[in-house]
Amino acid sequence: MRARWIEAWGGELLDGERPRPVPGDGEALVRVEACSIGLTVLNCIRGDLGADDAGLPRVPGHEIVGEIVEVGRGVDPARVGERVMAYFYLCCGECRRCLEGPESLCERLAGVIGVHRDGGYAEYTALPARNLLPLPAGLGASDATAIPDAIATPVHVARHADIRPGDRVAVTAAGGGVGVHMVQVARVCGADVAGLEVVPEKLRFLEDELSVAAVDSSDFNSLALPADWHGRADVVVDLLGTRASLSWGGGALAPGGRLVVLTTFPGVGFDVSPRELVFAHATIMGSRYASRAELGTASRMVASGRVRPIVTRVVDAGGIDAVHDQLQRGELIGRGAVAWAA
């Protein structure tokens, strides 16, 4: 099969032929229709989500859409032909956390797709059957790649932060792959939403295409939230992860406000005043991926038209590098995707 892979963490993305995988016990072989291209993939390639050399070579790509074409022992043969999306975290499905629902907190987590198992930058991938969830009929492959992470993550954030009708929700890096969907999910929840960005094209996209209040966040010391917010937000979703954005987010919270942190960059921190947190009755919370049930919710939001997948560049395998470059320059609106020929 054709594939793109790395042989060193942070190394070059190679292009060529690799053996087609064989599904083991409890696994299924997926013919990949498309795989999303986003910043998380670049983090995986750099080794930010795991850098064990024993896992090399590795095929990246975790937001996978495809068709089950073969199953291993213990998997229902009726699943052959099923169109599926991939759940990112390699959860056990049996521990207390998995049984309760937040599988991202699995007590026996085996890692993530694209780092600890080969992912969707290849024509085929073999994955645990529990990680392959049904996709609603009628969804295009490239658009559907946004569901398993870029849309499911905002669904989890909305639940975790208890976003309600009338809440004022500010989203930093709102033109990126998660951000363009976070503003939509928050609005589905009934919130008043502002998207913070620095790239002019992204600011125009938020305003013109998504009808979201676009706020230039080039300088967090002088940015202006919508006038009727009076300088405060009930929820700030930080997808940028800089000291400046996090400090601003904490300081912009209204009484009872929630700052939701999703980035995991090493060495980044910001000052927090316990006194101010108490007086404001405010919350700072981390948000880690989503549950499998929330992937289902995300897919239904897309199928019903309530959330629009923003996948603005679709390429073949040879075009992945160009999309990576665009991501690194901060120019890509929403997600990209690699589409594999049938």
Secondary structure, DSSP 8 states (H G I E B T S, - for coil): -EEEEBSSTT---EEEE-------TTEEEEEEEEEEE-HHHHHHHHTTT---GGG-SB-----EEEEEEEE-TTS-GGGTT-EEEE-SB---SSSHHHHHS-GGG-TT---BBTTTB--SSBSEEEEEGGGEEE--TT--HHHHTTIIIIIHHHHHHHHHTT--TT-EEEEETTTSTTHHHHHHHHHHTT-EEEEEES-HHHHHHHHHTS--EEEE-S-TTT----GGGTT-EEEEEE-S--HHHHHHHHHTEEEEEEEEE----TT------HHHHHHHT-EEEE-----HHHHHHHHHHHHTTSS---EEEEE-GGGHHHHHHHHHTT---BEEEEE---
